[in-house]
Amino acid sequence: MTKEVLVSISGLQFAEGVDNDSVEVITSGEYYRKNGKHYVIYDEVTEGTDELTKNIIKLWEDCLDITKRGVTNVHIMFEKHKKNVTYYYTPFGSILLGIDATRIEVTETEDEISALIDYALEMNYEHVADCTVTIRITSKDAGDFRL
């Protein structure tokens, strides 16, 4: 895997009585591996502002760790069969999030790392949705590297 990578993150939320909501982010980033863990760093522009949020994804075995610093701030841990609670800080206030991951599947090739995460999402101790997130990290040297 090269240092320069393409990061694709897509997610889907399944909530009762609400249309399924999907989102996808595709951006360039930097990859490195340290102590058996994969790290991806990328910047995200927040809609309606010129400010950037720095994102760090740390991935290993049955764990995914996401840290956001900037317009929004959060440190989220996805651990298989373990519920984690954290505060998500926004310009409008903070939200208590509960993340209960039921599936974390990581596949790795020479030019790509993919992760599939299923989890239950709580906000302020109330279940709001069952979610699926797919993360795909592709090496710049892979034949299909495009923005």
Secondary structure, 3 states (H helix, E strand, C coil): CCCEEEEEEEEEEECCCCCCEEEEEEEEEEEEEECCEEEEEEEEECCCCCCEEEEEEEEECCEEEEEEECCCEEEEEEECCEEEEEEEEECCEEEEEEEEEEEEEEEECCCEEEEEEEEEEEECCEEEEEEEEEEEEEECCCCCCCC
